[in-house]
């Protein structure tokens, strides 16, 4: 066998048995937990590039689940990305995008899985947040001034109809 052929064979075997390197990055979010029903709330999604080369990422909503009294009510959990891209991150640089989450009705629990796919080699990494839905604690239009007007009106009616 010729020396060039042996060298070529060694290189081919090395490439076949060498593990294929995957892009290295992290994905996480700013928050999870209690979300108010009916109120759009933002979730910031972060990606950190750990590769020595510049990389960009496609951000996706990979799964949305919600239950209420053991029934699937995933349709009550609306999630929308402001941008599905995080571009040109250098090594150890962090980029972000924002998702808006709206709970449209009562849920006991839910989860949203966000995905980030590397442009370098299509590696997908996912991060899941857990969600519970809470009712608003007060109506915005019934703030301090509303309470004051209510108390004065109640006092007036009490005095007027007392006799």
C-alpha positions, 0 to 999 in steps of 0.5 A: 500500500502506498504511504498516501493511501495509508495516511488517507485511510488513517484520516478517514478512520479518525474522522469516523470514530471521532465524536462530532462536536456540538455547538456549546451554549446555554439557554435560560429565562428570567422568570417562571412561577405565578402569572396573572390571568389576563395580563400580558407578562414578559419573559426574557430569554437569554442565550450565552455563546460558549464557542470560540467562534461567533454564533447566532441562534433561532429561538422557538416555542417548542411546547406549551402545556396547561391543565385545569382540574386535570383537563388539558387547557393549553389553548388558554396559554398564549405565548408570542416571541417578539423576535425569533433570533439572537444574532452574532454572539461572540464567545461568552457573550449573552444575548436575549429576546422577549416572549409575551405570555398571556393566560386567558383563563383559569389554569392550575399549572402549565409549562412553556418550553423555549428552544435555541438552535445554533446556526453553526451546527443546528444544535438544539437546547431547550429550557422549560419554565413552570407557570401557575395562574393567579387572579388579579389582586385588584382592578387597576381602575379601583386604586386609592382614588376609587377607594376614597370615592367609595368611602365618601359615597358610602358615608354620604348614603349612610348619613342621608338614609340613617333617619 
